[in-house]
Amino acid sequence: MSNPSHHSLITNPQSWKLLTFLFALANFLEVAVVAHFVLFTPAFLYTIGFSKSEIDAWTGPISALAFLLGIWFVPFWGVFADRYGRKPLVLRSHYVEMIAMALAAISHNVWLYLIARALTGFALGNTGLMYASLTETAPKHRVALALGLVNASAPLGALVGGLLGGLIVSEYGVHTLFGIDALVCLITAIILTAFYRETFTPKATPPMLTMLGDALRAVIHSPIALTIFGVSFVFSSAQFFSYPYLPVRIIEIVGERAAPAMIGATQGFAGVTTLLGSALWGALADRAGHRRLLAGLMLLAPVLWLPIFFAQDITTLTIGWVLLSAVSPSISSLMYTIISLNVSADKRGSILSMIYLPLNLAFIVAPFGASLVARNFEVRDVFLVSAALAFLALVMFAGNVGRTRKN
């Protein structure tokens, strides 16, 4: 790491409670909006005249596109934050998403839609910056609570966004939904611009590439970060192998006309159980221990994928997805908490700024692989592959749990 005296001073002159509320609200609205790109891409493709085989082939690659373009910039966002402050980098995400949603709203061919999806790649990296600010602002005994509340806002956003999105697409069409999403992104950006306070004192900094090298070395030389990043990549691959194809599977079961409402309802119910699961597992984490609880939930995950694979009706599929959603997001949250509480203070900002790098990489690799499975076998087979990947992640964590202790 470079000498700490070269680092810029970033402080948040507001209470940790207000900061947590602002970040939770922003995360809630962002998830509610951005999830529509995944949930209703098949509906968009159907609207512009794609056949079922074309939808199966295009859904995965389209989902991966934003991450394919944006992942190269993820390491830079933490470096830019050290040089220019975190607030501009957090605001960047929401203004970029506003433009992307506006383009999607006027897209009537797949190429303009691809540009819109690609733009969202430049919105990646804000959550890690929020985590870094909360970790430094909240009292140590409240860090897990603050991070947990921000994480819990995501399933609530999925609940509201899924339900409302399905209703809007059913009644008014997918383009109307994207137009509303653009407005929500603008409102979110304005709220953060007005109320998120940050005191940034610039200091002399090394060259940009030197700072980037320092950030990457902070991850590489941290056994905790390296271990959790590896496990997170495999487990996230399990999630993203199936997530883009859940709407496609629902379309197969209920048909095109009924699909938007059912997609929204399925994701909405999943949001409820994710929220309940986050509260339950968060309350148990301090008592049971973060690592012990993480191992237990990771043991459940592969088993919960199997009913989804075997489901032949919408009720069974929804129940399976809802049960999985009570467990799966909390696994990622526990991984982030372990990193936040155990890496040294001088490395924390650099590591947390890249905490979503494994997830972003997984969202590139997994959907492309899922596309091959969906085209050459059956769509439902992606859920079986997800079960296998989740089991592999469990084996990796169990074999390396000793490397996740404080360093």
C-alpha positions in Angstrom: 0.0 0.0 0.0 1.1 3.6 -0.6 1.9 5.8 2.4 -1.3 6.7 4.2 -0.2 10.3 4.3 -0.8 10.5 0.5 -4.5 9.4 0.9 -7.3 11.9 0.7 -9.4 12.4 3.8 -13.0 11.5 3.3 -15.5 12.0 6.2 -19.2 12.0 6.4 -20.5 15.0 8.5 -23.8 13.4 9.2 -25.1 10.7 11.6 -24.6 7.1 10.6 -28.3 6.6 11.0 -29.1 9.2 8.3 -26.4 7.9 6.1 -27.7 4.3 6.4 -31.2 5.6 5.6 -30.1 7.4 2.5 -28.0 4.4 1.2 -30.8 2.0 2.0 -33.3 4.2 0.1 -31.0 4.5 -2.9 -30.3 0.8 -2.9 -34.0 0.0 -2.6 -34.9 2.2 -5.6 -31.9 1.1 -7.7 -32.7 -2.6 -7.2 -36.4 -2.0 -7.9 -35.5 -0.4 -11.2 -32.4 -2.3 -12.5 -34.0 -5.7 -11.8 -36.5 -4.9 -14.5 -33.7 -5.2 -17.1 -33.3 -8.8 -16.2 -36.9 -9.7 -15.4 -38.4 -8.2 -18.5 -35.8 -8.6 -21.2 -37.7 -11.7 -22.5 -40.9 -9.5 -22.6 -39.0 -6.8 -24.5 -37.6 -9.3 -27.0 -41.1 -10.8 -27.5 -42.5 -7.3 -28.1 -40.1 -6.6 -30.9 -40.8 -9.9 -32.6 -38.3 -12.4 -31.4 -39.1 -16.1 -31.5 -38.8 -18.4 -28.5 -35.5 -19.9 -29.8 -34.1 -16.4 -30.3 -35.2 -15.4 -26.8 -33.5 -18.4 -25.4 -30.3 -17.6 -27.3 -30.3 -13.8 -26.6 -31.4 -13.6 -22.9 -28.1 -14.8 -21.3 -25.7 -12.7 -23.4 -27.8 -9.6 -23.1 -27.8 -10.0 -19.3 -24.0 -10.4 -19.3 -23.3 -7.4 -21.7 -23.3 -4.6 -19.1 -21.0 -6.5 -16.8 -18.7 -7.5 -19.7 -18.1 -3.8 -20.5 -18.3 -2.4 -17.0 -16.1 -4.9 -15.1 -12.9 -3.4 -16.4 -13.7 -0.1 -14.7 -14.7 -1.6 -11.3 -11.1 -1.4 -9.9 -10.9 2.2 -10.9 -13.9 3.4 -9.0 -12.2 3.0 -5.6 -9.2 4.8 -7.0 -11.3 7.6 -8.3 -13.0 7.9 -4.9 -9.6 8.3 -3.2 -8.8 11.1 -5.6 -12.2 12.9 -6.1 -14.3 11.7 -3.1 -16.9 8.9 -2.9 -20.0 11.1 -3.4 -19.4 11.8 -7.1 -18.8 8.1 -7.8 -22.0 7.1 -6.0 -24.0 9.8 -7.9 -22.5 8.6 -11.2 -24.3 5.3 -10.9 -27.8 6.8 -10.6 -27.4 9.3 -13.4 -26.0 6.7 -15.7 -28.9 4.4 -14.9 -31.3 7.2 -15.7 -29.9 7.6 -19.2 -29.8 3.8 -19.7 -33.5 3.5 -18.8 -34.5 6.4 -20.9 -32.8 4.8 -23.9 -34.5 1.5 -23.2 -37.9 3.3 -23.1 -37.4 4.5 -26.7 -35.8 1.3 -28.0 -37.8 -0.6 -30.7 -34.9 -2.7 -31.9 -32.4 -4.9 -30.1 -29.4 -2.8 -31.0 -30.5 0.4 -29.1 -31.6 -1.8 -26.2 -28.1 -3.4 -26.2 -26.6 0.1 -25.9 -28.9 0.9 -23.0 -27.9 -2.4 -21.3 -24.2 -1.7 -22.0 -24.4 1.7 -20.4 -25.4 0.2 -17.0 -21.9 -1.3 -16.9 -20.6 2.2 -16.1 -22.9 2.3 -13.1 -21.1 -0.6 -11.3 -19.1 -0.1 -8.1 -21.3 2.2 -6.0 -22.3 -0.3 -3.3 -18.8 -1.0 -2.2 -18.2 2.7 -1.8 -21.4 2.9 0.3 -20.1 0.0 2.5 -16.8 1.8 3.0 -18.5 5.0 4.1 -20.8 3.2 6.5 -18.0 1.1 7.9 -16.0 4.3 8.8 -19.1 6.3 10.0 -21.0 3.8 12.1 -19.9 2.7 15.6 -18.1 -0.6 15.4 -20.9 -2.5 17.1 -23.4 -1.0 14.6 -21.5 -1.7 11.4 -23.1 -5.1 10.8 -26.5 -3.5 11.5 -25.9 -0.7 9.0 -24.6 -3.0 6.3 -27.5 -5.4 7.0 -30.1 -2.7 6.6 -28.6 -1.5 3.3 -28.6 -5.2 2.1 -32.1 -5.7 3.3 -33.3 -2.8 1.2 -32.4 -4.8 -1.9 -35.0 -7.6 -1.4 -37.6 -5.0 -0.5 -36.8 -3.2 -3.8 -37.1 -6.5 -5.6 -40.5 -7.0 -3.9 -41.9 -3.7 -4.9 -40.2 -3.5 -8.3 -41.2 -7.0 -9.3 -44.9 -6.6 -8.4 -45.3 -3.1 -9.8 -43.2 -4.0 -12.9 -45.3 -7.0 -13.7 -48.5 -5.0 -13.4 -47.2 -2.2 -15.5 -45.9 -4.5 -18.3 -49.2 -6.4 -18.3 -51.3 -3.2 -18.6 -49.1 -0.7 -20.4 -46.2 -2.5 -21.9 -42.5 -2.9 -21.2 -41.5 0.5 -22.8 -43.8 2.4 -20.3 -42.1 0.5 -17.5 -38.6 1.6 -18.6 -39.8 5.2 -18.9 -41.0 5.2 -15.3 -37.8 3.6 -14.3 -35.8 6.5 -15.8 -37.9 8.9 -13.7 -37.2 6.9 -10.6 -33.5 6.9 -11.3 -33.6 10.7 -11.7 -35.4 11.1 -8.4 -32.9 8.9 -6.6 -30.0 10.9 -8.0 -31.6 14.2 -6.9 -32.2 12.9 -3.3 -28.6 11.8 -3.0 -27.2 15.0 -4.5 -29.2 17.1 -2.0 -28.9 15.1 1.2 -25.7 12.9 1.0 -23.0 15.0 2.8 -19.3 14.2 2.4 -16.3 16.2 3.4 -13.5 15.5 1.0 -10.0 16.9 1.6 -7.8 16.2 -1.4 -4.1 15.5 -0.7 -1.2 14.7 -3.0 -1.9 11.3 -4.5 0.4 8.9 -6.4 -0.3 8.4 -10.2 -3.6 6.7 -11.0 -2.0 3.4 -12.0 0.0 3.3 -8.9 -3.2 3.8 -6.8 -4.9 1.0 -8.8 -1.9 -1.3 -8.2 -2.1 -0.6 -4.5 -5.8 -1.4 -4.5 -5.3 -4.7 -6.4 -2.4 -5.7 -4.1 -4.6 -5.0 -1.1 -6.9 -7.7 -2.3 -4.2 -10.1 -3.5 -2.3 -9.9 -0.2 -5.3 -10.4 2.0 -6.1 -14.0 2.6 -9.6 -13.0 3.8 -10.4 -11.0 0.7 -8.9 -13.5 -1.7 -10.8 -16.5 -0.2 -14.1 -14.7 0.1 -13.8 -13.3 -3.4 -13.2 -16.8 -4.8 -16.1 -18.3 -3.0 -18.3 -15.3 -3.9 -17.5 -15.7 -7.6 -18.5 -19.4 -7.6 -21.6 -18.9 -5.5 -22.7 -15.8 -7.6 -22.2 -17.9 -10.7 -24.7 -20.3 -9.3 -27.2 -17.5 -8.9 -26.6 -15.8 -12.2 -26.6 -19.1 -14.2 -30.4 -19.2 -13.4 -31.6 -15.7 -12.7 -31.8 -14.4 -16.3 -33.6 -17.6 -17.3 -36.2 -17.6 -14.5 -38.5 -15.3 -16.6 -37.9 -17.6 -19.7 -38.9 -20.7 -17.6 -42.1 -18.9 -16.4 -43.0 -18.0 -20.0 -42.6 -21.7 -20.9 -45.0 -22.7 -18.1 -47.7 -20.0 -18.2 -47.4 -18.5 -21.7 -46.6 -15.0 -23.0 -49.7 -13.2 -21.9 -49.8 -14.3 -18.3 -46.0 -14.2 -17.9 -45.3 -10.5 -16.9 -47.7 -10.6 -14.0 -46.4 -14.0 -12.8 -42.8 -12.9 -13.2 -43.5 -9.8 -11.1 -45.4 -11.9 -8.5 -42.7 -14.6 -8.3 -40.0 -12.0 -7.8 -42.2 -10.0 -5.4 -42.8 -13.1 -3.1 -39.1 -13.8 -3.3 -38.5 -10.3 -2.1 -40.6 -10.9 1.0 -38.7 -14.0 2.0 -35.4 -12.4 1.3 -36.3 -9.6 3.6 -37.5 -12.0 6.3 -34.4 -14.2 5.8 -32.1 -11.1 6.1 -33.7 -10.2 9.4 -33.6 -13.7 10.8 -30.1 -14.6 9.7 -28.8 -11.1 10.7 -30.2 -11.6 14.2 -28.6 -15.1 14.4 -25.2 -14.0 13.0 -23.7 -12.6 16.2 -25.0 -15.5 18.3 -24.1 -18.3 15.9 -21.0 -16.7 14.4 -20.8 -15.4 10.9 -18.7 -18.2 9.6 -20.8 -21.0 11.2 -24.0 -19.5 9.9 -22.5 -18.9 6.4 -21.5 -22.6 6.2 -25.0 -23.7 7.3 -26.8 -21.5 4.7 -24.4 -22.6 2.0 -25.2 -26.2 2.8 -28.9 -25.5 2.3 -28.5 -23.6 -1.0 -27.7 -26.6 -3.4 -30.6 -28.5 -1.9 -33.0 -25.7 -2.5 -32.1 -25.4 -6.2 -33.4 -28.9 -6.9 -37.2 -28.4 -6.5 -36.9 -25.5 -9.0 -35.3 -27.8 -11.5 -38.0 -30.4 -11.1 -40.9 -27.9 -11.1 -43.5 -28.5 -13.8 -46.1 -25.9 -12.7 -45.9 -22.2 -11.7 -46.9 -22.9 -8.0 -44.0 -25.3 -7.4 -41.6 -23.1 -9.3 -42.6 -20.0 -7.3 -42.4 -21.9 -3.9 -39.0 -23.2 -4.8 -37.7 -19.7 -5.8 -39.2 -18.1 -2.8 -37.5 -20.6 -0.4 -34.2 -20.2 -2.1 -34.5 -16.4 -1.9 -34.8 -16.7 1.9 -31.3 -18.1 2.0 -29.2 -17.1 -1.0 -28.9 -13.3 -0.7 -28.0 -13.6 3.0 -25.0 -15.8 2.0 -23.6 -12.9 0.0 -24.3 -10.5 2.8 -22.5 -12.6 5.3 -19.5 -12.8 3.1 -19.3 -9.0 2.8 -19.7 -8.7 6.6 -16.8 -11.1 7.2 -14.6 -9.0 5.0 -15.7 -5.7 6.5 -15.1 -6.7 10.1 -11.8 -8.6 9.5 -9.6 -6.7 7.1 -7.3 -4.1 8.4 -8.4 -0.5 8.4 -5.6 0.6 5.9 -6.9 -1.9 3.3 -10.6 -1.7 4.0 -11.5 1.1 1.6 -9.6 -0.5 -1.3 -11.0 -3.9 -0.7 -14.6 -2.8 -0.2 -14.5 -0.7 -3.3 -14.0 -4.0 -5.3 -16.2 -6.2 -3.2 -18.7 -6.7 -6.1 -15.9 -7.6 -8.6 -16.5 -11.4 -8.2 -20.3 -10.9 -8.5 -19.8 -8.8 -11.7 -17.4 -11.3 -13.2 -19.9 -14.1 -12.4 -22.6 -12.1 -14.2 -20.4 -12.2 -17.3 -19.5 -15.9 -17.3 -22.6 -17.5 -16.0 -25.3 -16.1 -18.4 -23.2 -17.1 -21.4 -22.8 -20.6 -20.0 -26.6 -20.7 -19.3 -27.3 -19.6 -22.8 -25.4 -22.7 -24.1 -27.3 -25.0 -21.8 -30.7 -23.4 -22.7 -30.1 -23.7 -26.4 -28.6 -27.2 -26.4 -30.7 -28.9 -23.7 -33.7 -27.5 -21.8 -34.2 -24.1 -20.1 -34.8 -25.8 -16.7 -31.4 -27.5 -16.8 -29.8 -24.2 -15.9 -31.2 -24.7 -12.3 -29.4 -28.1 -12.0 -26.1 -26.5 -13.0 -26.8 -23.8 -10.4 -27.2 -26.5 -7.7 -23.8 -28.0 -8.7 -22.1 -24.6 -8.6 -23.6 -23.8 -5.2 -22.2 -27.1 -3.8 -18.8 -26.3 -5.3 -18.8 -22.9 -3.4 -19.6 -24.7 -0.2 -16.7 -27.1 -0.7 -14.4 -24.1 -1.4 -15.5 -22.3 1.8 -15.3 -25.3 4.0 -11.8 -26.1 2.8 -10.5 -22.5 3.4 -12.5 -21.2 6.3 -9.3 -20.8 8.4 -8.1 -18.1 5.9 -11.1 -15.9 6.7 -9.8 -14.9 10.2 -8.7 -11.4 11.0 -5.5 -10.2 9.3 
